[in-house]
Amino acid sequence: MSTHHQAGKASNPLAGDLDHILKHTKALWEDLREKRDVPQFSRKR
């Protein structure tokens, strides 16, 4: 673990849990990111 992450754990007690979640759901986030990159049509107001 990098020094940056170790320092972050002192200020964020959930950092380890968040890292674990992101590690195990990486494919899901990548899939969502690809879908978000599709151009969106603007809504008429």
HTML snippet that shows the backbone in 3Dmol.js (N, CA, C, O; Angstrom):
<script src="https://3Dmol.org/build/3Dmol-min.js"></script>
<div id="view" style="width:600px;height:400px;position:relative"></div>
<script>
const pdb = `
ATOM      1  N   MET A   1       0.846  -1.167   0.000  1.00  0.00           N
ATOM      2  CA  MET A   1       0.000   0.000   0.000  1.00  0.00           C
ATOM      3  C   MET A   1       0.894   1.234   0.000  1.00  0.00           C
ATOM      4  O   MET A   1       1.919   1.261   0.682  1.00  0.00           O
ATOM      5  N   SER A   2       0.514   2.243  -0.754  1.00  0.00           N
ATOM      6  CA  SER A   2       1.330   3.438  -0.854  1.00  0.00           C
ATOM      7  C   SER A   2       1.203   4.288   0.403  1.00  0.00           C
ATOM      8  O   SER A   2       0.268   4.132   1.188  1.00  0.00           O
ATOM      9  N   THR A   3       2.152   5.178   0.572  1.00  0.00           N
ATOM     10  CA  THR A   3       2.135   6.088   1.709  1.00  0.00           C
ATOM     11  C   THR A   3       0.896   6.970   1.663  1.00  0.00           C
ATOM     12  O   THR A   3       0.306   7.279   2.699  1.00  0.00           O
ATOM     13  N   HIS A   4       0.504   7.374   0.459  1.00  0.00           N
ATOM     14  CA  HIS A   4      -0.688   8.221   0.298  1.00  0.00           C
ATOM     15  C   HIS A   4      -1.919   7.518   0.869  1.00  0.00           C
ATOM     16  O   HIS A   4      -2.706   8.133   1.587  1.00  0.00           O
ATOM     17  N   HIS A   5      -2.086   6.246   0.558  1.00  0.00           N
ATOM     18  CA  HIS A   5      -3.249   5.512   1.070  1.00  0.00           C
ATOM     19  C   HIS A   5      -3.166   5.336   2.584  1.00  0.00           C
ATOM     20  O   HIS A   5      -4.184   5.417   3.271  1.00  0.00           O
ATOM     21  N   GLN A   6      -1.981   5.101   3.101  1.00  0.00           N
ATOM     22  CA  GLN A   6      -1.833   4.931   4.538  1.00  0.00           C
ATOM     23  C   GLN A   6      -2.193   6.214   5.264  1.00  0.00           C
ATOM     24  O   GLN A   6      -2.845   6.164   6.308  1.00  0.00           O
ATOM     25  N   ALA A   7      -1.789   7.352   4.744  1.00  0.00           N
ATOM     26  CA  ALA A   7      -2.117   8.630   5.360  1.00  0.00           C
ATOM     27  C   ALA A   7      -3.627   8.872   5.285  1.00  0.00           C
ATOM     28  O   ALA A   7      -4.214   9.417   6.219  1.00  0.00           O
ATOM     29  N   GLY A   8      -4.249   8.472   4.189  1.00  0.00           N
ATOM     30  CA  GLY A   8      -5.680   8.660   4.015  1.00  0.00           C
ATOM     31  C   GLY A   8      -6.501   7.856   5.000  1.00  0.00           C
ATOM     32  O   GLY A   8      -7.587   8.284   5.391  1.00  0.00           O
ATOM     33  N   LYS A   9      -6.005   6.696   5.408  1.00  0.00           N
ATOM     34  CA  LYS A   9      -6.751   5.860   6.346  1.00  0.00           C
ATOM     35  C   LYS A   9      -6.887   6.533   7.707  1.00  0.00           C
ATOM     36  O   LYS A   9      -7.874   6.314   8.408  1.00  0.00           O
ATOM     37  N   ALA A  10      -5.909   7.348   8.087  1.00  0.00           N
ATOM     38  CA  ALA A  10      -5.991   8.042   9.366  1.00  0.00           C
ATOM     39  C   ALA A  10      -7.146   9.045   9.347  1.00  0.00           C
ATOM     40  O   ALA A  10      -7.820   9.236  10.359  1.00  0.00           O
ATOM     41  N   SER A  11      -7.372   9.682   8.202  1.00  0.00           N
ATOM     42  CA  SER A  11      -8.425  10.675   8.113  1.00  0.00           C
ATOM     43  C   SER A  11      -9.748  10.066   7.639  1.00  0.00           C
ATOM     44  O   SER A  11     -10.804  10.668   7.834  1.00  0.00           O
ATOM     45  N   ASN A  12      -9.707   8.903   7.031  1.00  0.00           N
ATOM     46  CA  ASN A  12     -10.929   8.265   6.541  1.00  0.00           C
ATOM     47  C   ASN A  12     -10.937   6.803   6.970  1.00  0.00           C
ATOM     48  O   ASN A  12     -10.290   5.968   6.337  1.00  0.00           O
ATOM     49  N   PRO A  13     -11.656   6.491   8.028  1.00  0.00           N
ATOM     50  CA  PRO A  13     -11.664   5.110   8.520  1.00  0.00           C
ATOM     51  C   PRO A  13     -12.307   4.116   7.547  1.00  0.00           C
ATOM     52  O   PRO A  13     -12.152   2.906   7.716  1.00  0.00           O
ATOM     53  N   LEU A  14     -13.019   4.604   6.544  1.00  0.00           N
ATOM     54  CA  LEU A  14     -13.653   3.717   5.569  1.00  0.00           C
ATOM     55  C   LEU A  14     -12.790   3.479   4.332  1.00  0.00           C
ATOM     56  O   LEU A  14     -13.207   2.755   3.428  1.00  0.00           O
ATOM     57  N   ALA A  15     -11.614   4.063   4.273  1.00  0.00           N
ATOM     58  CA  ALA A  15     -10.767   3.963   3.081  1.00  0.00           C
ATOM     59  C   ALA A  15     -10.507   2.510   2.693  1.00  0.00           C
ATOM     60  O   ALA A  15     -10.589   2.168   1.513  1.00  0.00           O
ATOM     61  N   GLY A  16     -10.199   1.664   3.647  1.00  0.00           N
ATOM     62  CA  GLY A  16      -9.930   0.255   3.346  1.00  0.00           C
ATOM     63  C   GLY A  16     -11.159  -0.444   2.789  1.00  0.00           C
ATOM     64  O   GLY A  16     -11.057  -1.230   1.847  1.00  0.00           O
ATOM     65  N   ASP A  17     -12.317  -0.160   3.367  1.00  0.00           N
ATOM     66  CA  ASP A  17     -13.563  -0.754   2.878  1.00  0.00           C
ATOM     67  C   ASP A  17     -13.869  -0.276   1.459  1.00  0.00           C
ATOM     68  O   ASP A  17     -14.277  -1.064   0.605  1.00  0.00           O
ATOM     69  N   LEU A  18     -13.668   1.018   1.215  1.00  0.00           N
ATOM     70  CA  LEU A  18     -13.928   1.559  -0.119  1.00  0.00           C
ATOM     71  C   LEU A  18     -12.979   0.967  -1.147  1.00  0.00           C
ATOM     72  O   LEU A  18     -13.393   0.641  -2.260  1.00  0.00           O
ATOM     73  N   ASP A  19     -11.702   0.825  -0.781  1.00  0.00           N
ATOM     74  CA  ASP A  19     -10.732   0.192  -1.684  1.00  0.00           C
ATOM     75  C   ASP A  19     -11.163  -1.230  -2.028  1.00  0.00           C
ATOM     76  O   ASP A  19     -11.072  -1.651  -3.182  1.00  0.00           O
ATOM     77  N   HIS A  20     -11.635  -1.970  -1.020  1.00  0.00           N
ATOM     78  CA  HIS A  20     -12.080  -3.347  -1.231  1.00  0.00           C
ATOM     79  C   HIS A  20     -13.276  -3.393  -2.193  1.00  0.00           C
ATOM     80  O   HIS A  20     -13.316  -4.218  -3.106  1.00  0.00           O
ATOM     81  N   ILE A  21     -14.231  -2.512  -1.980  1.00  0.00           N
ATOM     82  CA  ILE A  21     -15.420  -2.469  -2.837  1.00  0.00           C
ATOM     83  C   ILE A  21     -15.034  -2.129  -4.272  1.00  0.00           C
ATOM     84  O   ILE A  21     -15.486  -2.784  -5.212  1.00  0.00           O
ATOM     85  N   LEU A  22     -14.201  -1.110  -4.441  1.00  0.00           N
ATOM     86  CA  LEU A  22     -13.788  -0.723  -5.789  1.00  0.00           C
ATOM     87  C   LEU A  22     -13.005  -1.834  -6.478  1.00  0.00           C
ATOM     88  O   LEU A  22     -13.162  -2.057  -7.679  1.00  0.00           O
ATOM     89  N   LYS A  23     -12.168  -2.523  -5.723  1.00  0.00           N
ATOM     90  CA  LYS A  23     -11.377  -3.623  -6.295  1.00  0.00           C
ATOM     91  C   LYS A  23     -12.288  -4.726  -6.831  1.00  0.00           C
ATOM     92  O   LYS A  23     -12.029  -5.281  -7.899  1.00  0.00           O
ATOM     93  N   HIS A  24     -13.340  -5.043  -6.102  1.00  0.00           N
ATOM     94  CA  HIS A  24     -14.206  -6.153  -6.476  1.00  0.00           C
ATOM     95  C   HIS A  24     -15.365  -5.767  -7.386  1.00  0.00           C
ATOM     96  O   HIS A  24     -16.115  -6.637  -7.829  1.00  0.00           O
ATOM     97  N   THR A  25     -15.522  -4.487  -7.670  1.00  0.00           N
ATOM     98  CA  THR A  25     -16.591  -4.056  -8.570  1.00  0.00           C
ATOM     99  C   THR A  25     -16.040  -3.254  -9.752  1.00  0.00           C
ATOM    100  O   THR A  25     -16.784  -2.528 -10.412  1.00  0.00           O
ATOM    101  N   LYS A  26     -14.749  -3.384 -10.015  1.00  0.00           N
ATOM    102  CA  LYS A  26     -14.097  -2.611 -11.066  1.00  0.00           C
ATOM    103  C   LYS A  26     -14.783  -2.785 -12.425  1.00  0.00           C
ATOM    104  O   LYS A  26     -14.997  -1.800 -13.132  1.00  0.00           O
ATOM    105  N   ALA A  27     -15.123  -3.994 -12.791  1.00  0.00           N
ATOM    106  CA  ALA A  27     -15.757  -4.249 -14.093  1.00  0.00           C
ATOM    107  C   ALA A  27     -17.102  -3.529 -14.193  1.00  0.00           C
ATOM    108  O   ALA A  27     -17.448  -2.998 -15.248  1.00  0.00           O
ATOM    109  N   LEU A  28     -17.847  -3.512 -13.108  1.00  0.00           N
ATOM    110  CA  LEU A  28     -19.134  -2.812 -13.093  1.00  0.00           C
ATOM    111  C   LEU A  28     -18.944  -1.327 -13.359  1.00  0.00           C
ATOM    112  O   LEU A  28     -19.656  -0.748 -14.180  1.00  0.00           O
ATOM    113  N   TRP A  29     -17.987  -0.702 -12.670  1.00  0.00           N
ATOM    114  CA  TRP A  29     -17.751   0.738 -12.855  1.00  0.00           C
ATOM    115  C   TRP A  29     -17.255   1.045 -14.259  1.00  0.00           C
ATOM    116  O   TRP A  29     -17.631   2.063 -14.839  1.00  0.00           O
ATOM    117  N   GLU A  30     -16.408   0.170 -14.815  1.00  0.00           N
ATOM    118  CA  GLU A  30     -15.928   0.392 -16.175  1.00  0.00           C
ATOM    119  C   GLU A  30     -17.075   0.315 -17.172  1.00  0.00           C
ATOM    120  O   GLU A  30     -17.139   1.107 -18.112  1.00  0.00           O
ATOM    121  N   ASP A  31     -17.983  -0.638 -16.968  1.00  0.00           N
ATOM    122  CA  ASP A  31     -19.147  -0.773 -17.841  1.00  0.00           C
ATOM    123  C   ASP A  31     -20.031   0.477 -17.763  1.00  0.00           C
ATOM    124  O   ASP A  31     -20.486   0.986 -18.787  1.00  0.00           O
ATOM    125  N   LEU A  32     -20.265   0.959 -16.553  1.00  0.00           N
ATOM    126  CA  LEU A  32     -21.081   2.166 -16.383  1.00  0.00           C
ATOM    127  C   LEU A  32     -20.400   3.382 -17.006  1.00  0.00           C
ATOM    128  O   LEU A  32     -21.062   4.234 -17.599  1.00  0.00           O
ATOM    129  N   ARG A  33     -19.085   3.458 -16.870  1.00  0.00           N
ATOM    130  CA  ARG A  33     -18.357   4.587 -17.442  1.00  0.00           C
ATOM    131  C   ARG A  33     -18.488   4.587 -18.960  1.00  0.00           C
ATOM    132  O   ARG A  33     -18.662   5.644 -19.566  1.00  0.00           O
ATOM    133  N   GLU A  34     -18.406   3.412 -19.580  1.00  0.00           N
ATOM    134  CA  GLU A  34     -18.556   3.316 -21.036  1.00  0.00           C
ATOM    135  C   GLU A  34     -19.941   3.789 -21.459  1.00  0.00           C
ATOM    136  O   GLU A  34     -20.077   4.478 -22.470  1.00  0.00           O
ATOM    137  N   LYS A  35     -20.956   3.430 -20.707  1.00  0.00           N
ATOM    138  CA  LYS A  35     -22.323   3.839 -21.046  1.00  0.00           C
ATOM    139  C   LYS A  35     -22.503   5.337 -20.869  1.00  0.00           C
ATOM    140  O   LYS A  35     -23.240   5.966 -21.629  1.00  0.00           O
ATOM    141  N   ARG A  36     -21.843   5.914 -19.879  1.00  0.00           N
ATOM    142  CA  ARG A  36     -21.954   7.341 -19.634  1.00  0.00           C
ATOM    143  C   ARG A  36     -21.279   8.150 -20.743  1.00  0.00           C
ATOM    144  O   ARG A  36     -21.695   9.274 -21.023  1.00  0.00           O
ATOM    145  N   ASP A  37     -20.244   7.593 -21.377  1.00  0.00           N
ATOM    146  CA  ASP A  37     -19.505   8.299 -22.405  1.00  0.00           C
ATOM    147  C   ASP A  37     -20.292   8.430 -23.709  1.00  0.00           C
ATOM    148  O   ASP A  37     -19.869   9.139 -24.623  1.00  0.00           O
ATOM    149  N   VAL A  38     -21.432   7.750 -23.797  1.00  0.00           N
ATOM    150  CA  VAL A  38     -22.266   7.869 -24.994  1.00  0.00           C
ATOM    151  C   VAL A  38     -22.897   9.252 -24.985  1.00  0.00           C
ATOM    152  O   VAL A  38     -23.444   9.671 -23.965  1.00  0.00           O
ATOM    153  N   PRO A  39     -22.830   9.979 -26.115  1.00  0.00           N
ATOM    154  CA  PRO A  39     -23.414  11.328 -26.126  1.00  0.00           C
ATOM    155  C   PRO A  39     -24.899  11.301 -25.756  1.00  0.00           C
ATOM    156  O   PRO A  39     -25.655  10.445 -26.216  1.00  0.00           O
ATOM    157  N   GLN A  40     -25.286  12.233 -24.937  1.00  0.00           N
ATOM    158  CA  GLN A  40     -26.681  12.336 -24.501  1.00  0.00           C
ATOM    159  C   GLN A  40     -27.355  13.461 -25.271  1.00  0.00           C
ATOM    160  O   GLN A  40     -26.749  14.497 -25.546  1.00  0.00           O
ATOM    161  N   PHE A  41     -28.610  13.243 -25.612  1.00  0.00           N
ATOM    162  CA  PHE A  41     -29.382  14.292 -26.267  1.00  0.00           C
ATOM    163  C   PHE A  41     -29.856  15.258 -25.205  1.00  0.00           C
ATOM    164  O   PHE A  41     -30.312  14.832 -24.143  1.00  0.00           O
ATOM    165  N   SER A  42     -29.760  16.533 -25.464  1.00  0.00           N
ATOM    166  CA  SER A  42     -30.211  17.508 -24.479  1.00  0.00           C
ATOM    167  C   SER A  42     -31.732  17.535 -24.437  1.00  0.00           C
ATOM    168  O   SER A  42     -32.405  17.368 -25.454  1.00  0.00           O
ATOM    169  N   ARG A  43     -32.249  17.745 -23.250  1.00  0.00           N
ATOM    170  CA  ARG A  43     -33.694  17.816 -23.055  1.00  0.00           C
ATOM    171  C   ARG A  43     -34.162  19.223 -23.403  1.00  0.00           C
ATOM    172  O   ARG A  43     -33.490  20.213 -23.116  1.00  0.00           O
ATOM    173  N   LYS A  44     -35.319  19.281 -24.023  1.00  0.00           N
ATOM    174  CA  LYS A  44     -35.924  20.586 -24.274  1.00  0.00           C
ATOM    175  C   LYS A  44     -36.640  21.031 -23.016  1.00  0.00           C
ATOM    176  O   LYS A  44     -37.321  20.237 -22.368  1.00  0.00           O
ATOM    177  N   ARG A  45     -36.491  22.282 -22.675  1.00  0.00           N
ATOM    178  CA  ARG A  45     -37.134  22.806 -21.462  1.00  0.00           C
ATOM    179  C   ARG A  45     -38.391  23.531 -21.783  1.00  0.00           C
ATOM    180  O   ARG A  45     -39.060  24.036 -20.882  1.00  0.00           O
TER     181      ARG A  45
END
`;
const viewer = $3Dmol.createViewer("view");
viewer.addModel(pdb, "pdb");
viewer.setStyle({}, {cartoon: {color: "spectrum"}});
viewer.zoomTo();
viewer.render();
</script>
